[in-house]
């Protein structure tokens, strides 16, 4: 069953992007996600140094795993585009 696309502000659906648009989106999204991951890692480090821990810290630790998986997915998407010759 085909799912209905929910528009995302600031970008067309992925299947409507050109190779160049998709490459740019992957690079931009990857950079933003990497910065988010690093901010959270820094936050967790500061809290650990103060011997502070709450369930939110556990959630952020789990988020780190999800973010790493999403970064790997973006890398796979970029590699697939390059292999298909769709990159700019």
N, C-alpha and C positions, 0 to 999 in steps of 0.2 A: 504494500500500500504506500503510495506516495504521500509524504508529509507536506503540509502547506508551509511555505517559507514565511517566516516572520521577519519583516524588514528590519534591518539594523541601521540606526542613524549613521550617516556618513559614508555608507558604502552600498553598492548594488549587491545582489545575491552573487555568491562565488561563481556559480555556473554562467553568469552573464558578464563576468570580468574578462578583459583581455589578459593575455599572458603577462604583459607589462604591469597592468593594474594588480593582478594577483601577486606577482613577485614583490611589488612595492608594499602591498597589504601584509604579506607574510613578514617582510623585513621590519616594518613598523610595529606590527603586533608582537613579533618576537622580542624586539627591543623593549617595548613597554612591559611585557610580561617578565622579562629578565630583570628589569628595574624593580618591579613589584616584588618579585621573589627575593631580591637582594635587600630591599627595605624590610621585609618581614624577617629575613635571616638576621639582619642587624638588630631589629627590635627584640627578637628572641634571645640574641646574644646579650644584649643589655639587661634583660630581665633575668637571665641565668646568672649573670655576674652579681646581681643584687639578691640572688637566691629567692626569686619571686616566681611562683608558678600557679596558674589557674587553668581551668578547662579551656579557656580561650587560647592559651599557649599550645595545648594539645591540638586544638583545631588548626592553628597556624602551622604546626608541624605536619599535620595531614595535608594541608593546603600546599606545602612545599613539594610533597610527592605528586600531587595533581599537577602543579605548575611544571614540574620537571617532565611529566608525561606530555603535557600540552606543548612544551618547547620541543620535545622530540618529534611530536606530530608535525609541527611547523617545519622542522628540518626535513622530515620525510616528504612533506608537500613540496618544499623547494627543490629537493633532489629529484622528485618525480617530474616536476616542471622542466628542470634542466635536461633530464633524460628525454623528455618529449620534444625538446627544442622550443618550448613556449616561453622561455625567459627572455628578458630584454637584452 
